[in-house]
């Protein structure tokens, strides 16, 4: 299913590099914790998956409708020139990107792989090798 949506992404938005897209989600935050005897219940913010596309212009985010077979819901883009800081951090199961803007920050988790979607691992390796097409400001 994700592969079909990926094909739609390139067709609808005319993206050029099939290797420059990955799958991710915002860093999850705990809303509340209910301690109980011998256990605890946690409530997290709602999970929101995205396709994330990197190129020399910046980063594009394509939110996916979790309740409707991952339909692409739109596009937003942040230009490299508008970022005050971009950081990539390797993790055990998921990598993380942090984007600092004058208005705030965005933290996204990028799974190192996704079951039945080999392209995620391959594309992540490609993006790391190319430094996400990020060129630091001088």
N, C-alpha and C positions, 0 to 999 in steps of 0.2 A: 504494500500500500504506500509506504513512504517513497519508494522508487518511482511510482506513478506520479506522486505529488512533485517530486524533484524534476521529472520531465516537464510537468506543467509549468513549474517555476521558470525554467529556461525558455520555454515557448512563450509564455505570457509576458515576461519582463525582458526578454532579449539579452540575457546575460551571456558573456563570452566564454568564461573559463569554467568548465564543469568540475575542475579539481579545486576551485576556490570557494566551495560552499561546504558548510558543515551543519550539524544539528546541535542545538543547545537549548538552554532554559535559564531563566534568572536564578541567581543564588537564592535558595529557599531560606526563609526566615521563620522562626517559631513564633506563632501568635500567642500561645499560652501553653502551660504545662499543668496538668492535674496530678499531683502526687497521690498515690494509693499505696496500700500495704503490699509490699512485694513487687510493685510495678509502678508505672507512670503512663499517663495518656498525654500525647502531644498533638497540638493542632498547628498545622503549617499553612502558610499562604497557599493559594491555589496554584497548581503547577501549570505553567504556560510554555509549551514548546515553540521553538523557532527554527527556521532555516536562517543561517547567518552567512552572508556572502562578503568576501573581502576582495578589494581590488586597489589600484593605485589612487583612486578617488577617495576611498574610505570604507566604511562598513555599512552594509544594508541588512536590515532585520525584516524577516517575513514571518509574522505570527501565524501559527497553525491552529485551527479549530479542533481542539481535543475531542469535542462531542460530535463532530461531523466528519469523521474519517480523515482528519488532518487537512481539511481544505485550507488553502492559503487565504488569509483574511486581508492582506494588504502589504504595504511596504513603508518602511521609514529608513532614512539614511543619515549617517553622521559622517561628515567630511573629515579627513585627517587634519586639515588646517583648523578645524573648530575644536579639536581635542587639545586639552592642556597636557594630558598624559595618557599613555596606553601601556598596559603591563600584561604580559602573558606569564602565567605561573603553572608549572607542571604539578599534577596531583597524582594520587594513587589510582583512582578509578576515573576521575574526571579532571580535566584541566580547567583553568579559570582565566578569564580575561577581565581586566578592570579598565574602564574608560572614565577619565575625569574630564568634565566639562565645566564651564563657568557656572552653569545652573545646577550642577550636582554630579553624581557619579552613577555608573551602570556597572553591575557585576553580573557576569554570565558564566555558567558552568557549561563545559563542552565535554560530553562523554568521549572517552578514548575510542570506544567502539559501540556499536549498536547491533543487537542480534538480527540476523538476516539482512543486514545492510553493510556489506564489506566496504562500500564506498566511504563510509564515515571514517574508518581507521586510515584508509589510503589518503583521503583528502586532508585529514588532520596532519599527517606526516608531511604532505606537500606544503601545507600552510606554514608549518613550523620551519621547514627548510627555506621557505621564501620570506620568513619573518612577517607573515600576514600582509605583505606588501606595504608595511609600515616603514616610513623613513623619518627618523627623528628630526625635529626642527633644530636648526643651528642657532 
